[in-house]
Amino acid sequence: MKRLAAFGAAAVCFTGAPLAEAVEREHQIGADVGPDMLVIGKLSPTFGLSAGAHYTYGLNDQFTLMAELTWSFVSLGESINARTPHTHPAWIGNADVGIGYVFDVLRWVPYAGVLLGGYSLAGRTVRPVKVYLGVELALGLDYRIDRRFTVGVALRQHMLSDPTLYPNFDNAFAAYPSFSQAMARAEYVWGW
């Protein structure tokens, strides 16, 4: 019986979840990099590379304030020809702010969020710079290396809306119906 009790105690110690580490009023600042994909109208997707920075502040144990800045090269290696539409940008810059929900506060921290912001597109056949409003859906999984450093992966889905098309809302998302990013992230954490 003693052996069984000792085995049970050891199993609880070694398989139990670590203490919670993510807390309210915690700040995180970090960098992101990864591939992106832009759909233009009904054309085939174009692929590129995104890099950015983000800031997160823990409002409480579940909700966070999220801010993200990203620069994306969206048409690497593609040539322009007579059939290339006038809506084909070389890059997209965006600045978004929103709210995230943290599903857990252990060493592995999954989260989801919704952000609103502005998007600028230019280059290639897009001249001058076009500005759009947009919504960003965020999914991610962070791994807390220790109390100061976190690494993770993030998926971002952006929906860009042309404000000039609001009277005909059916076409508001027609030019750029989908912009997606998959990012690797690294963060510095303080304020816990």
N, C-alpha and C positions, 0 to 999 in steps of 0.2 A: 504494500500500500504506500509506504514511504517513497519507493522508487517511482510509482505512478504519479504521486503528488509532485515530486521533484521534476519529473518529465513534463507535467502539465505547466508548472511554473516557468520552466525554461522555454517551453513553446510559446507561452504568452509573452515573455520578455523579448524573444527573438522574432516573432511574427506580428506582434502588435504594432499599431501605427505609431509613428513618432509624434512627439508633441506638436501642437499647432504652432506654425511660425508666422503666417501672414496675419497681420493685425490692422485695425483701423489706424488712420493717420500715418500710414507707411507710404513713403515716396519711392518710386522706381523710375529710373531714367535709363534708356538703352538705345541700341542700334539694331536695325533690321536689314537683311539682304536676302534676295531670292528671285525666282523666275516670275514672270507675269504673262497674262494672256488677255488680249483685247479683241472683242468682236465689234466689227464695224458694219452696221446695217445688216444685210443678209449675206455678207461675204465670209470667206473662211477666216478663222482666227489668226491673229498675228502674235508673235511671241517676243519677249524681251527680258529685261532685267530691272529689278527695282531695288532701291536702297532708301533707307529712311531712319528717322529717329522717333522715339515715343516717350511719353511721360504718363505715369499713372499715380493717382493719389487715392488711398483707401478712405472712403467716406465713412464706412463702418465695416463690420466683418463680412458682409455680403456684396456691397456695392462699391464700385470704384469710379472715379472720374478718369476718363481716358482722353489723351490728346496725341495726334499722330501727324507727322509731316513726312511725305514720301515723294521721291523723284523716280519716275519710271521711263526707261527707254523701251518703247513698245513695238518697234519694228526693226529689229536687228537683222541685217543680212537680206532685206527684201529690196527689190529694185522698183523704181517708179516707171510706169509706162503710160501709154495713152489711156488705158482702161482703169488706171488707179483713180479712185474717187477723190473729190476735193475734201473729203472728211478723213483723210489718212494722216494722222499726226506722227511725228518722230518721238515725242515725249509727252508725258502727263505729269503735272505736279499737283499734289493735293494737300490740304490742311483740314483735318477733321477733329471734332470734339464730341464726346458723348459719354454714355454711362455703360459700365460693364457689370456683369454679375459673376461672382466667384463661386464655383460649385463646391470647393473644398479648400481647406487651409492647411493641408499637410505638406509633405515634401513635394508631391505632385499636385499642381494647382491648375485644374481646367477652368476655363472661363468663356463667356460669350458677351457680346456687346453690340450696341447700335450707336453709330456716330453720324453726325451731319456735318457737311462742310462744303468747301469750294474746290473746284478743279479747273486747272488751266491746261489747255492743249495747244501745241504749236509744232512747227517744223514740217518738213516734207511738203505735202500739198495743203496744209492748214496755215493760212496766212490771212490776216494777222492772228494774234493769240485769241483763242475762243475760251470763254469762261462759262462754266456750268455749275449748277448746284447739284449735290449728290448725297446719297445715303450709303453708308458703309456698314456691312454686317461683319462682325468679327467673331472668330472662333480661335481658341488657342489652348496650348498645354505648356505650362512652365514647370521647370524642375529647379527646386531650390538647392543649390550646391551647398550653401551655408547661409548665414543671416545677411550677408552682404552681396552675394552674387547669385544670379538666376540665369538659366539658359532655357530656351524653349523653341517651339514651332508655332506658327500662326497662319491661319487662312483668312483672307480678306476678300469679300465680294462687294464690289462697288457698282452702284446704279446711278448713272449720270443723267440728269434731266435738263433739257434746254428750257429756260424760263420763258423764252419767246413763244413757245408752243403750248403754254398752259391753257389758252382758250380751247385748244383741241388736245385735251389731255391724253387721248389715245396714242398720239404721236410724240409725246414728250420724251420718251426713252428710245425713239426709233433710231437715232444716229449711232449711239453707243449703248446697246442694250446690256452689255456685260463686260466688266473689267475685273479680272481675278488676280490675286497674288498668293503665293506660298512663300513664307518667310522664315528664315532662321533668325533667332533673336538672342541677344545677350543684354543683361541688365545689372545695374548697380542699385542696391537697396539701402535706404537709411530711414531713420525716424521711428522705428518700432519701439 
